[in-house]
Amino acid sequence: QVQFVESGGGLVQAGGSLRLSCTASRSFFGLFAMGWYRQAPGKERELVAKVNRDFSTSYPDSVKGRFTISRDNGKNTVYLQMNSLKPEDTAVYYCNSPNREQNWGQGTQVTVSP
């Protein structure tokens, strides 16, 4: 399986922005849909952004209008631009494919203070 490494998380105040990056160990993003997931303590992992092979995207209502997913197939990298962050966005963020799930990486912590 391909390995993913997430980065870009950190501490930010409510209303701030972060840009997350996910890199793959080998070519992958040009072949399958990719998504960003998050998991807060005591909560199940949820999909918060998806980008398909044709570069179309989808988001749940909780983040729609605030988060933007994009991909650079040449760099084997997928990004998540997060704006207008809220405390409820606090979680560990992971990337993976909704269609061809690979091993889960260690994620990157996003903490939003009120």
N, C-alpha and C positions, 0 to 999 in steps of 0.2 A: 504494500500500500504506500501511497504518497504520504509524506510527513508535512505537517503544517506548523509554522511558527508565527505566533501573533505578537504584535508589539504596538506601542503607541499609547497605551493606557496611562492613567495617572490620576492625580487629584485636581479637581476643578470646581469652581463655585457654580451654583445654579445660574443658568443663562449663558454659561461659557461653552466652548467648543473643544473637541478633540478629533484627531484623525488617526484611525487605527489602520494598521497594515498587516497583511497575512501573506507570507511567502511559502511556496511549495518546494519540496525537495527536488522535483522534476516537473517537466511539462505536464500540465493537467487542466488548467483553467480554460484553455481553448477548446476542450472536449466536452466538458460537463458544466451544468449549472453550479453556482457557488452561493453560499449563504453565510451570513453572520448570525450567530446565536449568542444568547446571554443566559447566565444562570446566577440568580441571587441566592443568598443563604436561605435554606428551607424551601426553595422554590424549584420547580421543574425547569429544565432548559427549554427556552423558547426561541423560535426563529424570528429575527427582527428585520432581516433584509435578505433579498434574493436577487441575483442577477443571472439571467439565462444565457444560453449560448448565443442568442441573437441580440444580446445586450439589453433586452427588456428587463425591467425591475418590478419588484413588488414589495410592499411593506404592510405590516399590521397597523391598525388605526392608532395604536399607542405611540408610534414613532413617525408615522406618515407626516411629511412636511418638515421634519426635523433631521432625519437621517437620510443619507445618500450613499448607496453602494456603487462601486465602479470596479472595473478590472483592467489590468494591463497584461494581456496574455504573453507578450514578449518578455516581460519581467517575472512571469509566474507569480503575480501579485494581485491581490484583491484588497480594496480599501473600503473603509467605512467612515465617512465624514459625519460627525455628530454635532449638531448645532442646537442651541436653546436647551441645553441639558437640564434635566430635572433630577432631584434626589432619587426618585424611583427608577432612574436609569442605572443606578449603582448595581454593579454585577461584574462577574468575570465574563469576558467576551471571547468567543471562540469562532473559528471559521471551519467550514466543512461543506461537503456537497450534499444537498438534499436528495439527490438522485443516486449518487454513487458514494455512499458514506465511507470515509477512510478513518484511520486512527485519529483520535482526538488529541490535539496539542494541549499545552498547559494553560493556554489562554492568556489574556492580559486584563489586569484589574482596572476597572473604571470606578472611581468614587466621586460622587457629586455631593458637595456640601450645600446645605440650605443657606 
